[in-house]
Amino acid sequence: MSNFFSSPEIIRYLRSEARRGRLVTGLVTANLIAFAIYLMATQSEDLGETLVTVLFMVQGVLLLVYGTVRTTASVLAERTERTWDFQRLTPLSSWELTWGKLIGAPVFPYFLLLSLVPWVVLGLALSAAVTWGELLVSYLKLLGIGFAVLSLGLLFSAYHDRDSRTHATTAGGAILGFFGFQYLTMLDGTSPMISFYGWQISLELFAPASAAAFGLWFLAGAKWRIGEDLQEPDYFWRFPAFLLFTYLYLLGLIQEPAWNGGHYVLLLGLPLIAVYGAALGSPFGPHELRRWSLCQSVPDKLNQSPSWAKGLAALFGLALLSFFLGSPSEPASSWFLILLPAFAARDLAFVQWCKLGQLRRPEVVAVVYLTLAYALPSLVLVSFEVENGFFFFAPVPQADTTLFLTVLPGLGQAAVMTFLLRARIRKLVEPALEGPR
């Protein structure tokens, strides 16, 4: 890593994505677009400000949308073309491959973005309203959000197998980049103060710093997944550590001494989404289950266990931590801390049950059935104007009943689904342990 930009992975992308003819065509096209924007800006009151604003939006689209499409397709394209396995024959480490793809895959969008910088400087020189400091803050926001979105796209690409549809995944990367661009435009011109653990921080600095911090975790997740293909060891604490980081980050945003259900949803919502994403994206199928069953030591079993199981254990721990840290405004709101992990255990066990079956698209089947499990009972209750039965089908605390009756349905469903999953696991594992007869 000493000669970072001479990495073979980056050089490979430079040779394929940054050919001379393509660079010349891209440079001419970018300058023609910039010139057209300049002509349009001459009709405005402030030529320089309009030129800088519009060109910055174009640069945002190039980095966040086009760049994310490139990183999202990077690993998946190699798996689809069956060239990914050749990476195991190279001396490159998982970090070199990960950084190489983050820098190399979107190298052409980077070039187009830089091609517009002279025009931005021209607009800055022609404007009295835009200062160097404001422009620097804008680029810091763009770089922070761009790093997070591109890293997340690379993480998605690393977790998709060769059977995934490349076009669908690329479209997902474009949608992800579009949301990143929307987040960037929401921050344009805003400068309120954010209280984070009692520290007053400007939103213009807090937002890109937060995005960069989460981007480092996304990049590390991509690195760890790539490391699995390179036969590098995995460690069970990685995913729970990310969930704890997310929890502590959200905890710093809470200022009220008395917590209600909304605070618990805020603290556990993002970790819960991450756990569900790990369950749906994890490649833990029958083959991985048999390999896990052959592990002899407890640390090996923990390291080889599915990500959702480690995430669910962390979710129970975070719910317990919330119980001790928070002072609920009403007792029933704290019951959510039992209901949420219980229903999560039911759902995640069902997702794994589908993955261990003979289904072609187990993730799709799981999402459809879980959506119906939440939507249909809720629609029936709303249709009949029943207000006291939601806790049977969703993690919604019922204040006018007892704690036992409120949590019993969720715990019961989790127990039933765990029993069914255990039965399927035994059916798959016992023949592997007995060996051929």
Steps between C-alpha positions, in 0.01 A plus 500: 500500500804728504462571128124539521427652160730245331276219624441239229125524558496876439731467198265237356206736526702789357582291195140389446300806614738787420610434143625802307209515258245474777670771704512737203134437422403548864706819530344653188149400607545638853630831367216529249249443782679756715501751215128448446441560871714814476288634215186424699646673807563821306124560508491496882562787740820350639692316229763357733262376769275325249799342327644369827164370627403313183847354442519382861169316452638338184810392691276356772312290244827379347647391832195379689297338222747404228778419748272284715382308193862419424588380851174304531580305185872451571515171692172364364613546139813296567297227666259494206787482251662229717826691534465565873652163595825601329544764771589221742807426290636853538705621799261792555342525845134571563583862590685551171210354303244707691683832470589417142136460408391810694761710317519315170143401411368862496819649354316636195235681711789642704659629179176662381455667838851643490445618143236742627714650777653779280150616410404503869806713573398733218152533650651570840715778351196655331279492809499728800243288687696170515817484710784251506395388848144422392625309198744301714221403743284392207775276368557355846133403511525350152812299583363374833167390356670366187738287703210353697280429197779355286615279789143381557472418131822301520363319807185401307711381209723289726199321652330416170580164348544415133135394471382855570382709210762757412255747347274489807794555732628786284155660511509461878833684503348783297209527745745500791701777336183698433410488871852618581454788255168591660668503841768732360243744361311498832816627670552778249501834678403357840705589807303409816682370803477135605532396863710184518570378853456862611744639240357759261622417148405662170291273278722587202793334679307237692330351192813425292690382808218261586482376141876443491490310832230265373683479167802356680279227646347426158845479348617272780194279441587472130859419594391226739268345242774505237734353761265203539551417130877525556474253791588767755369437854172649610425620855163492669534843665505703177130535428399549866768771525341686208157473665642635826661790312167581335321483836751731669479742208122520530522521878697823466206662319252442786472793737178429693542342845169309478482250214189384318434247227634737236839513667523122511404481133772754419766310693415151376355581156824533303669200671186298425509598131867400486421159653216439252730603217766256622242222514377564146845556353687227683600202284450260795337200335518120535868488401600764757286326761680169450836676519389670823392166648850357448666773706650349815567798726257759634693798351491337157125440530446862601714628213321280245148568629268707275515877531133530590546275805784714629300811421194367680707426811635856483145633457391328822802654672420848368138465614621406848741793497215733403297373794773598745597829331153637437242632740168419325230765513242220542557132591335357189751671270784288639312181404607579145850389602366144536260502209746625239769231553228233526342583164847548351593149615185364334568679172871420484440133580247490217748658257761240592239223475432611143872514417547141616215376281494411134380843388645676199457850644469451877552871575208602279273236653598610851436869428159426344379282787630734769332794331172308496547396864512865604267658244200265484419482875547877531261563209240270655526670840475846344203393288309382806620799705670277755763696693621251760629205304808621314742351755399153374654568158752785545731644769241753619469528883146491641475734799164376633612140551770323698862455400459121484204510261668763283826314442358147495390500131835625374701262717273212404538562127878533540508167689295321231714633215818412690372145545428468128842638411669262743316206344617598152856549621503154659366350179786652302782462751456145633570325164814711460623406848431131447695498174463254213387147588 
